[in-house]
Amino acid sequence: MSLSSPLTAFFAQRPLVILDGALATELERRGADLNDPLWSAKLLIEQPALIYQVHLDYFQAGADVATTASYQATFEGFAQRGFDAATAAQLMRNAVRLAVEARDTFWAEPANRVGRIQPLVAASVGPYGAMLADGSEYRGHYGLNEEALMDFHRPRLAVLVDAGADLLALETIPCLAEARAIARLLPEFPGAAAWISFSCRDGLHTSEGELLGDCVAALDGFEQVVAVGVNCTAPEFIASLVDQMHARTAKPLLVYPNSGEHYDPAHKQWHGNPSASHFADQASGWHARGARLIGGCCRTSPDDIAAVHQWASTSLPPTTA
């Protein structure tokens, strides 16, 4: 591992880091109305205690990492709702604080520390397309060059790096141009570690249509990118995508796909019958192919993460020194 990656301590003792599951769709399942361009970031304003509780429930389910409610939190998005830059920055910091407080509450209970390593907090950074709130993170083709994308991401990264998270989760990235823009920006924040995770449209290609293997290989020279992977992608594509990445990079691989349900954008409904045990069975296969960080994205739940934790704790021996 390069840099002083916060993942190093985990991999020294465990062959798998368990990520959390969905935040926004879990908040909706608990009654929150997220029909808003700010999505889960809306609850930073309206129901922060519910965000805290979901983070805590994921830690109790076995997650080693909480991903903050800042995916859709941008200066531009908050400005459209009438919040000035100072307020927007404070809301982003609050997203990290809620996850840190949930982690600290969990860790303060001695029983929770048995057989566990202190969990991490990853500050979620959604793509430029998430700010547009029109599904562009699943298409790419923004029409912006890397410098323009760096300018977009820079102010938010500055806030989140300073907010106390252990690392950055740069997620649902649809194209190499945006991934490179972020990777090029990281040296402006010395010591910051990040993972970069792409959204993919099939078993080979990013949402924009590039070969995923080419994209992760292009990130090899950026030492602050401490893991690469795929998220918010249908689970049936994950095995092939892990194979593509495993052949092209030595960086740790992460996967956190959707539940396997399918989204109907016309009616804004999910269809299908996910199963926590089935999700854990698939996780076993992804790990066997080389994934070292596994969790869930849209429509996954604490039950899914608990099932992955149960499988890992009974089937994966600790790493030997």
Disulfide bonds with the S-S distance in Angstrom:
none
